[in-house]
Amino acid sequence: MKMSPQQFLDWESKRITLLGMSGVGKTTLADKLPKQNWFHYSGDYRIGTQYLGEAILDNIKRRAMEVPFLRDLLRSDSIYIGNNITVNNLAPVSTFLGKLGNPALGGLSLAEFKRRQALHHQAEIAAMRDVPAFIEKASDIYGYRHFINDAGGSVCELDDPATLELLAEHTLILYIKTTPELEETLIERASRDPKPLYYREEFLDEQLAAFLAEKSYGGIDAIPPDEFVTWVFPRLFNSRLPRYQAIADQFGYTVDAREVARVENEADFVRLICQALSRA
C-alpha cells in the first residue's frame, strides 16, 4: 500500500505491517502503542496457537512419554499438557522447530528437521493470509480503530508473492532496517544463546554442505546442534537483509532501528511513518 504523508494522516483506520529481523524491535514498537486503540496481531503467536498448536503439543508429549513417571500419568489421563504461548513468550514454537544434529544432545535428523521446517513455512503463510480477516474482526468484534501486524522474522523467506501482495493490499508495510551496531549485537546474542530458526530449504542445503565440509563432520548425527546454529546465523542474517529490502522497495517503506528506538508513543509512531513516506 502506497500513500502520501497526508493520506496516511487522514487514514481513519490505520493498518500497519512491521517487517524485520527478529530482535530489531517490532514487538517493542507495537507494545508502545495504546492498547485501547491498536489491535496487536502477532504472526508468530498465530502460528503457535492456530497452525502449529497440535504439532507443538505432540512434540512435548512425545518427550514426556520418555519419562516413566509422566508416561503413566499421561496414559491414564491423570494429567494433561497445554501450551502457554503469549506474544512475548514464543518458546514452544522455537522448541518445536528444534536444531539439527546429534540426537544424544537433543538434535534432529535432517528428515525430521525439514518436516518441521515445512510445517512452519506453511503455517507462516497461513498466518499472514489471515491478516485481512483479523483486521475485520479487530474492528467489527472488538472495536479497535487501528491494526498492527507484528510479522515474524522469517517472512522474507516465504517466497510467496501472493501473500506479500495481500499484505500490501490491506496494510502499509514498514520495514525496520538494522543498523551496523544492532547487527553486531544480534549476531553476538545469537552466538551466546543459539535458538532454533527457520531456513529456506535451498539455503539450508547449501549452508549445511559448507558446514560439514569445513568442520569435517561425518554426518548430521555428529553435529553438536548449537554449533551449527551459531555458525549459520551470520550467514542467515546477511541473506535476509536484501530480501527484506526488496519487499520494502516493491511494497512499502523503510525506517532504521535508530529511528524506531526513539519512538515513545503513538504520536512518535505516526511521525516516524510520515517521515518514511516523505523520503519515498
C-alpha positions as CSV (number, residue, x, y, z in Angstrom):
1,M,0.0,0.0,0.0
2,K,1.5,3.3,-1.1
3,M,0.3,6.7,0.1
4,S,1.4,10.2,0.8
5,P,2.0,11.5,4.4
6,Q,-1.2,13.4,4.3
7,Q,-3.2,10.4,3.1
8,F,-1.7,8.4,6.0
9,L,-2.7,11.1,8.5
10,D,-6.2,11.2,7.0
11,W,-6.5,7.4,7.1
12,E,-9.1,6.8,9.8
13,S,-8.3,3.1,10.3
14,K,-4.5,2.7,10.1
15,R,-3.3,-0.7,9.3
16,I,0.5,-1.4,9.5
17,T,2.6,-4.5,8.9
18,L,6.0,-4.4,10.7
19,L,8.8,-6.3,8.9
20,G,12.3,-7.0,10.0
21,M,14.7,-9.4,11.6
22,S,13.8,-10.9,15.0
23,G,15.3,-8.6,17.7
24,V,15.1,-5.4,15.6
25,G,12.3,-4.0,17.8
26,K,9.0,-4.9,16.1
27,T,7.2,-6.2,19.2
28,T,8.7,-3.5,21.4
29,L,7.4,-0.8,19.0
30,A,3.9,-2.4,18.8
31,D,3.8,-2.5,22.7
32,K,4.3,1.3,22.8
33,L,1.0,1.9,21.0
34,P,-2.1,2.5,23.1
35,K,-3.7,-0.9,23.6
36,Q,-7.2,0.6,23.6
37,N,-6.7,1.8,20.0
38,W,-4.4,-0.7,18.3
39,F,-5.1,-4.4,17.8
40,H,-1.7,-6.1,18.0
41,Y,-1.6,-9.1,15.7
42,S,1.4,-11.4,16.2
43,G,2.2,-13.6,13.3
44,D,4.3,-15.9,15.5
45,Y,1.6,-16.2,18.1
46,R,-0.9,-17.1,15.4
47,I,1.4,-19.8,14.1
48,G,1.9,-21.3,17.6
49,T,-1.7,-21.2,18.7
50,Q,-3.6,-21.9,15.5
51,Y,-1.4,-23.7,12.9
52,L,1.3,-25.5,14.9
53,G,-0.5,-25.9,18.2
54,E,-1.2,-29.6,17.8
55,A,2.2,-30.4,16.4
56,I,3.9,-28.5,19.3
57,L,1.9,-30.4,21.9
58,D,2.5,-33.7,20.2
59,N,6.3,-33.0,20.3
60,I,6.1,-32.2,24.0
61,K,4.0,-35.3,24.8
62,R,6.4,-37.4,22.9
63,R,9.3,-36.2,25.1
64,A,7.2,-36.6,28.2
65,M,6.4,-40.2,27.3
66,E,10.1,-40.9,27.6
67,V,9.8,-40.3,31.3
68,P,8.2,-43.4,33.0
69,F,6.5,-41.3,35.7
70,L,4.9,-38.9,33.3
71,R,4.1,-41.6,30.8
72,D,1.9,-43.5,33.2
73,L,0.1,-40.3,34.2
74,L,-0.5,-39.3,30.6
75,R,-1.8,-42.7,29.6
76,S,-4.2,-42.7,32.4
77,D,-5.4,-39.2,31.6
78,S,-4.3,-38.1,35.1
79,I,-2.5,-35.1,33.7
80,Y,-2.7,-33.0,30.6
81,I,-0.2,-30.9,28.7
82,G,-1.0,-27.5,27.4
83,N,0.7,-24.5,25.8
84,N,1.2,-21.2,27.5
85,I,2.2,-19.3,24.3
86,T,2.0,-15.5,24.6
87,V,3.0,-12.7,22.3
88,N,6.1,-12.2,24.4
89,N,6.8,-15.9,25.1
90,L,7.0,-17.9,21.9
91,A,9.4,-20.6,23.2
92,P,7.1,-23.5,22.4
93,V,7.3,-22.5,18.7
94,S,11.1,-22.4,18.6
95,T,11.3,-25.6,20.7
96,F,9.2,-27.4,18.1
97,L,11.5,-26.2,15.2
98,G,14.4,-27.7,17.0
99,K,18.0,-28.0,15.9
100,L,19.9,-30.3,13.5
101,G,22.4,-32.7,14.9
102,N,23.4,-35.3,17.4
103,P,20.3,-36.9,18.9
104,A,22.1,-37.5,22.2
105,L,22.4,-33.7,22.5
106,G,18.7,-33.1,21.5
107,G,19.4,-32.8,17.8
108,L,17.1,-33.8,15.0
109,S,17.7,-35.8,11.9
110,L,17.7,-33.9,8.6
111,A,14.4,-35.5,7.5
112,E,12.6,-34.6,10.8
113,F,14.1,-31.1,10.8
114,K,12.9,-30.5,7.2
115,R,9.5,-31.8,8.1
116,R,9.1,-29.3,10.9
117,Q,10.6,-26.5,8.7
118,A,8.0,-27.3,6.0
119,L,5.2,-27.2,8.6
120,H,6.4,-23.8,9.9
121,H,6.6,-22.4,6.3
122,Q,3.0,-23.4,5.6
123,A,1.9,-22.0,9.0
124,E,3.6,-18.7,8.4
125,I,1.9,-18.2,5.0
126,A,-1.4,-19.1,6.6
127,A,-0.9,-16.7,9.5
128,M,-0.1,-13.8,7.1
129,R,-3.0,-14.6,4.9
130,D,-5.2,-14.4,8.0
131,V,-4.4,-10.7,8.4
132,P,-7.3,-9.3,6.4
133,A,-9.8,-11.4,8.4
134,F,-8.3,-10.2,11.6
135,I,-8.4,-6.6,10.5
136,E,-12.1,-7.0,10.1
137,K,-12.5,-8.9,13.4
138,A,-10.5,-6.3,15.3
139,S,-12.9,-3.6,14.2
140,D,-16.2,-5.4,14.0
141,I,-16.0,-7.5,17.1
142,Y,-13.6,-5.7,19.4
143,G,-14.0,-2.1,18.2
144,Y,-10.3,-1.4,17.6
145,R,-9.6,1.6,15.5
146,H,-6.1,0.7,14.2
147,F,-4.3,-2.6,13.5
148,I,-0.6,-3.6,13.6
149,N,0.7,-6.8,12.2
150,D,3.8,-7.8,14.0
151,A,5.2,-10.2,11.4
152,G,7.8,-12.9,12.2
153,G,11.5,-12.6,11.3
154,S,11.3,-15.2,8.6
155,V,8.5,-13.6,6.5
156,C,11.1,-12.6,3.9
157,E,11.8,-16.3,3.4
158,L,8.3,-17.3,2.3
159,D,8.9,-16.9,-1.5
160,D,5.2,-16.5,-1.8
161,P,4.4,-13.3,-3.8
162,A,0.6,-13.7,-3.4
163,T,1.0,-13.4,0.4
164,L,3.1,-10.3,0.1
165,E,0.7,-8.7,-2.3
166,L,-2.2,-9.5,0.1
167,L,-0.4,-7.8,2.9
168,A,0.4,-4.8,0.7
169,E,-3.2,-4.5,-0.4
170,H,-4.5,-4.4,3.2
171,T,-1.7,-2.8,5.2
172,L,1.1,-0.3,4.9
173,I,4.3,-2.3,5.1
174,L,7.1,-0.8,7.2
175,Y,10.5,-2.5,7.1
176,I,12.7,-1.8,10.2
177,K,16.2,-2.0,8.9
178,T,19.1,-2.9,11.2
179,T,22.0,-0.6,11.9
180,P,25.6,-1.9,11.9
181,E,25.7,-1.6,15.7
182,L,22.5,-3.6,16.0
183,E,23.7,-6.2,13.5
184,E,26.7,-6.8,15.7
185,T,24.6,-7.1,18.8
186,L,22.1,-9.6,17.3
187,I,24.9,-11.8,15.9
188,E,26.7,-11.8,19.2
189,R,23.4,-12.5,21.0
190,A,22.7,-15.5,18.7
191,S,26.2,-16.8,19.4
192,R,25.8,-16.6,23.1
193,D,22.3,-18.1,23.1
194,P,21.7,-20.0,19.8
195,K,18.0,-20.5,19.2
196,P,16.1,-22.7,16.6
197,L,15.4,-20.9,13.4
198,Y,13.5,-21.2,10.1
199,Y,15.7,-21.7,6.9
200,R,14.7,-21.8,3.3
201,E,15.4,-25.3,2.1
202,E,17.7,-24.2,-0.6
203,F,19.7,-22.0,1.9
204,L,19.8,-24.9,4.4
205,D,21.1,-27.4,1.9
206,E,23.8,-25.0,0.7
207,Q,25.0,-24.0,4.2
208,L,24.8,-27.4,5.7
209,A,27.1,-28.8,2.9
210,A,29.5,-26.0,3.6
211,F,29.4,-26.5,7.3
212,L,30.0,-30.3,7.0
213,A,33.0,-29.7,4.7
214,E,34.5,-27.0,6.9
215,K,34.1,-28.9,10.1
216,S,34.8,-32.4,8.7
217,Y,31.9,-34.0,10.5
218,G,30.9,-37.3,9.1
219,G,27.2,-36.7,9.1
220,I,24.3,-34.9,10.7
221,D,24.3,-37.2,13.7
222,A,27.8,-35.9,14.6
223,I,26.9,-32.2,14.6
224,P,26.6,-30.5,18.0
225,P,23.2,-28.8,17.5
226,D,24.3,-25.4,18.9
227,E,27.4,-25.3,16.8
228,F,25.6,-25.3,13.5
229,V,23.1,-22.7,14.7
230,T,25.9,-20.4,15.8
231,W,27.9,-20.9,12.6
232,V,25.0,-20.4,10.3
233,F,23.3,-17.4,11.9
234,P,25.5,-14.6,10.5
235,R,25.1,-16.1,7.0
236,L,21.3,-16.3,7.5
237,F,21.2,-12.8,8.8
238,N,23.1,-11.4,5.8
239,S,21.0,-13.4,3.4
240,R,17.8,-12.0,4.8
241,L,18.7,-8.3,4.6
242,P,18.4,-7.9,0.8
243,R,15.3,-9.9,0.8
244,Y,13.6,-7.6,3.3
245,Q,14.8,-4.5,1.4
246,A,13.4,-5.9,-1.8
247,I,10.0,-6.3,-0.2
248,A,10.1,-2.7,1.2
249,D,11.2,-1.3,-2.2
250,Q,8.4,-3.0,-4.0
251,F,5.6,-2.9,-1.5
252,G,6.3,-0.5,1.3
253,Y,8.7,1.8,3.2
254,T,11.9,1.6,5.2
255,V,12.9,3.1,8.6
256,D,16.0,2.2,10.5
257,A,16.2,0.8,14.0
258,R,17.7,4.0,15.4
259,E,14.6,5.9,14.4
260,V,12.4,3.2,15.9
261,A,14.2,3.2,19.2
262,R,13.3,6.9,19.6
263,V,9.6,6.2,19.4
264,E,7.9,6.5,22.8
265,N,4.2,6.8,22.0
266,E,1.6,6.9,19.2
267,A,2.4,10.4,18.1
268,D,6.0,9.5,17.6
269,F,5.0,6.4,15.7
270,V,2.8,8.4,13.3
271,R,5.6,10.9,12.8
272,L,8.0,8.1,12.0
273,I,5.8,6.7,9.3
274,C,5.1,10.2,7.8
275,Q,8.9,10.7,7.6
276,A,9.3,7.4,5.8
277,L,6.6,8.3,3.4
278,S,8.1,11.7,2.8
279,R,11.5,10.2,2.0
280,A,10.0,7.8,-0.5
